[in-house]
Amino acid sequence: MRRGVEKHRVLVLGGGNGGLSVAGRLRRHGVRDVAVVEPRDQHVFAPLQSHIAGGVARASEAVRPQADVTPRGVTWIRDAAASVDPHARTVQLRSGRKVAYEHLIVSVGLETRYDAVPGLAEAMAEKTGLSSYTFELAAKTSPVLRDFRQGTVVFVQQPEPASAAGVAQKPMYLACDWWRSRGVLDDIRVVFISPEPSAFHIPGVSAELQRKLDEYGIETRFGADLLKADPQRREVEIKRGQETETIGYDLLHAAPPQSPPDWIAESGLADPADPHGFVDVDPETLRSRRFDTVWALGDAAAVDTLRSGGAIRKQAKLLARNLISVINGEALTGHYDGYSVCPITVSRNTVVFAEFDRRGRLAPTIPGWKTLYRERRLAYFFDRRVLPWVYWHLILQGRA
Ligand SMILES: Cc1cc2nc3c(=O)[nH]c(=O)nc-3n(C[C@H](O)[C@H](O)[C@H](O)COP(=O)(O)OP(=O)(O)OC[C@H]3O[C@@H](n4cnc5c(N)ncnc54)[C@H](O)[C@@H]3O)c2cc1C
C-alpha cells in the first residue's frame, strides 16, 4: 500500500442498482476488501418512481437508507468521485481524499439534464411541470395527475441516451386508466411526444402499446424532438423532420435529457469518438477496452443495449464472474448478450413486459413463452409487487 493513500482491492464508484449488485456478488464469492463510493445517504429504487407518479405507489416505498442496503462486508465511502487516474489507479474524491484500487468498477448512472432543453428546467419548477424521472418530481406528479379533470396534458419521452427510455410512458397510461375510471378521460386531451418512429423499437411490443394509445385516445407525435418549453405561455415547441409545431398544455410531464457525468470522459475512460462519454467497455465482457483494471456496468457504461435495471441483473453476474477470473489468473468466460427489459405499465393492473437482446430479438425470461410481452395482469403483479421485494432483498445483495 502506498503510504498515506487508502487502497482497496475492488473499488466501486456508485452505490445504486449496479454498484451494490456487483459489490454484493463479489463479497458473496469471497472477494475481500470491496469498497463502494456513494454520496447519497438514501437509496432510491427508480422503477417505482413511475408507479409513484402514476398514483399506484407511495413515495416512501421507493426509498431506503443507503446504510441498510449496502451489502454486509462492503465498505461504504460516503463521498463522490471527482476524477479517475487509470494509469496511477487512483480516484480523486470530491472531499479531496484520494483512494487507490487494484480493480475499479464504474456504475455511476446517468445525470438528468433538464437544463439541456431551453425552458424545461423552469417548466419543471412550476406547479404544472411533472416528471417521473426525479424522485421529488414523481412525488409531486402523483396528486396533480390524480386531481386533473379537464384540459391538455403533454407527455414527453427523450431520445437516447436514457435510462430505460420507454418507461417515460408508464405514468401516461396509468393516468389515462385513472381518468377513464373517473369518467373524465373524454375531457382530457393527451398528447404523447416521442423521438422514436413508433411506441417501441420491437414491432410486436410496439403494436401492443399502439393498441393502448388508441384505446385511451392518446394523440401521438412520433419522430419528434422537444425544442423548448415555455412555462409562461404553457407551450412546448417540437420538431418533426423540417416541421415545427407548438402545443399548448395545462400539464407537462417530461423525461429529461440524460448523459453520463463529464468526468468519465475527462478521466480518459470513454472512447474519444463517443459523443456521450460512456465508460468504454467491451459490451460482452464489461472490461474496459483501454485499461485492464477498469470495469463498468449499468447506465454509465457503453453496454450497447437499452439501459435498464433488468439488464444490470445479468451484467452484475457476468462482471463479477469475469473479474474473479482475472483475480485468479484465469481466462474470461462470461459473455453478456445484451439482455434488457422494459416493463411498461399500460393500466392500473396490466403491464407490457418487453424483454429482448441487443439485436432486438425477444428474450422472454420463461423460455419458449414468445408472447410473454403481451399486456398481462401477471406481469403487473411481478413488476409492481414482486420486483421491489426482489430488488431490496436479493438484487442489491448480489443474490439475484
Ligand atoms: C423513472 C425510471 C423508471 C425506471 N423503470 C425501470 C423499470 O421499470 N425496469 C428496469 O429494468 N429499469 C428501469 N429503470 C432503469 C433503472 O433504474 C436503471 O437502469 C438503473 O437504476 C441504473 O443503475 P446504475 O447503477 O447504472 O445507476 P443508478 O442506479 O442511477 O446508480 C448510480 C449511483 O451512482 C451515484 N453517483 C453519481 N455520481 C457519483 C460520483 N461522482 N461518485 C460516486 N457515486 C456517484 C448516484 O448517487 C447513484 O446512487 C428506470 C429508471 C428511471 C429513472
The ligand as an SDF file (V2000), in Angstrom:
LIG
                    3D

 53 58  0  0  0  0  0  0  0  0999 V2000
  -38.1190    6.7300  -13.7040 C   0  0  0  0  0  0  0  0  0  0  0  0
  -37.3460    5.4870  -14.0090 C   0  0  0  0  0  0  0  0  0  0  0  0
  -38.0110    4.2940  -14.1510 C   0  0  0  0  0  0  0  0  0  0  0  0
  -37.3130    3.1350  -14.4440 C   0  0  0  0  0  0  0  0  0  0  0  0
  -38.0130    1.9670  -14.5760 N   0  0  0  0  0  0  0  0  0  0  0  0
  -37.3480    0.8310  -14.8280 C   0  0  0  0  0  0  0  0  0  0  0  0
  -38.0550   -0.4050  -14.8990 C   0  0  0  0  0  0  0  0  0  0  0  0
  -39.2670   -0.4410  -14.7360 O   0  0  0  0  0  0  0  0  0  0  0  0
  -37.3340   -1.5260  -15.1470 N   0  0  0  0  0  0  0  0  0  0  0  0
  -35.9810   -1.5000  -15.3040 C   0  0  0  0  0  0  0  0  0  0  0  0
  -35.3900   -2.5630  -15.5040 O   0  0  0  0  0  0  0  0  0  0  0  0
  -35.2930   -0.3500  -15.2470 N   0  0  0  0  0  0  0  0  0  0  0  0
  -35.9380    0.8030  -15.0040 C   0  0  0  0  0  0  0  0  0  0  0  0
  -35.2510    1.9780  -14.9070 N   0  0  0  0  0  0  0  0  0  0  0  0
  -33.8070    1.9790  -15.1530 C   0  0  0  0  0  0  0  0  0  0  0  0
  -33.0050    1.5890  -13.9170 C   0  0  0  0  0  0  0  0  0  0  0  0
  -33.4840    2.2450  -12.7730 O   0  0  0  0  0  0  0  0  0  0  0  0
  -31.5560    1.9680  -14.1830 C   0  0  0  0  0  0  0  0  0  0  0  0
  -31.1370    1.2940  -15.3560 O   0  0  0  0  0  0  0  0  0  0  0  0
  -30.6300    1.6000  -13.0470 C   0  0  0  0  0  0  0  0  0  0  0  0
  -31.0030    2.2320  -11.8510 O   0  0  0  0  0  0  0  0  0  0  0  0
  -29.2090    2.0210  -13.3910 C   0  0  0  0  0  0  0  0  0  0  0  0
  -28.3360    1.5790  -12.3710 O   0  0  0  0  0  0  0  0  0  0  0  0
  -26.9100    2.2510  -12.2450 P   0  0  0  0  0  0  0  0  0  0  0  0
  -26.2000    1.5620  -11.1400 O   0  0  0  0  0  0  0  0  0  0  0  0
  -26.2570    2.3350  -13.5610 O   0  0  0  0  0  0  0  0  0  0  0  0
  -27.2630    3.7450  -11.8370 O   0  0  0  0  0  0  0  0  0  0  0  0
  -28.0720    4.2490  -10.5730 P   0  0  0  0  0  0  0  0  0  0  0  0
  -28.9630    3.1990  -10.0220 O   0  0  0  0  0  0  0  0  0  0  0  0
  -28.6540    5.5400  -11.0120 O   0  0  0  0  0  0  0  0  0  0  0  0
  -26.9520    4.4960   -9.5020 O   0  0  0  0  0  0  0  0  0  0  0  0
  -25.9180    5.4140   -9.7150 C   0  0  0  0  0  0  0  0  0  0  0  0
  -25.3760    5.7910   -8.3520 C   0  0  0  0  0  0  0  0  0  0  0  0
  -24.1470    6.4970   -8.5300 O   0  0  0  0  0  0  0  0  0  0  0  0
  -24.1190    7.5570   -7.6140 C   0  0  0  0  0  0  0  0  0  0  0  0
  -23.1990    8.5620   -8.1330 N   0  0  0  0  0  0  0  0  0  0  0  0
  -23.4320    9.5310   -9.0450 C   0  0  0  0  0  0  0  0  0  0  0  0
  -22.3240   10.2570   -9.2490 N   0  0  0  0  0  0  0  0  0  0  0  0
  -21.3590    9.6990   -8.4730 C   0  0  0  0  0  0  0  0  0  0  0  0
  -19.9880   10.0130   -8.2550 C   0  0  0  0  0  0  0  0  0  0  0  0
  -19.3980   11.0440   -8.8640 N   0  0  0  0  0  0  0  0  0  0  0  0
  -19.3010    9.2350   -7.3780 N   0  0  0  0  0  0  0  0  0  0  0  0
  -19.8870    8.1960   -6.7320 C   0  0  0  0  0  0  0  0  0  0  0  0
  -21.1810    7.8770   -6.9060 N   0  0  0  0  0  0  0  0  0  0  0  0
  -21.9040    8.6250   -7.7650 C   0  0  0  0  0  0  0  0  0  0  0  0
  -25.5560    8.0440   -7.5310 C   0  0  0  0  0  0  0  0  0  0  0  0
  -25.7840    8.7580   -6.3230 O   0  0  0  0  0  0  0  0  0  0  0  0
  -26.3250    6.7340   -7.5920 C   0  0  0  0  0  0  0  0  0  0  0  0
  -26.5910    6.2020   -6.3270 O   0  0  0  0  0  0  0  0  0  0  0  0
  -35.9060    3.1620  -14.6080 C   0  0  0  0  0  0  0  0  0  0  0  0
  -35.2180    4.3750  -14.4640 C   0  0  0  0  0  0  0  0  0  0  0  0
  -35.9350    5.5260  -14.1700 C   0  0  0  0  0  0  0  0  0  0  0  0
  -35.1830    6.8210  -13.9960 C   0  0  0  0  0  0  0  0  0  0  0  0
  1  2  1  0
  2  3  1  0
  2 52  2  0
  3  4  2  0
  4  5  1  0
  4 50  1  0
  5  6  2  0
  6  7  1  0
  6 13  1  0
  7  8  2  0
  7  9  1  0
  9 10  1  0
 10 11  2  0
 10 12  1  0
 12 13  2  0
 13 14  1  0
 14 15  1  0
 14 50  1  0
 15 16  1  0
 16 17  1  0
 16 18  1  0
 18 19  1  0
 18 20  1  0
 20 21  1  0
 20 22  1  0
 22 23  1  0
 23 24  1  0
 24 25  2  0
 24 26  1  0
 24 27  1  0
 27 28  1  0
 28 29  2  0
 28 30  1  0
 28 31  1  0
 31 32  1  0
 32 33  1  0
 33 34  1  0
 33 48  1  0
 34 35  1  0
 35 36  1  0
 35 46  1  0
 36 37  1  0
 36 45  1  0
 37 38  2  0
 38 39  1  0
 39 40  1  0
 39 45  2  0
 40 41  1  0
 40 42  2  0
 42 43  1  0
 43 44  2  0
 44 45  1  0
 46 47  1  0
 46 48  1  0
 48 49  1  0
 50 51  2  0
 51 52  1  0
 52 53  1  0
M  END
$$$$
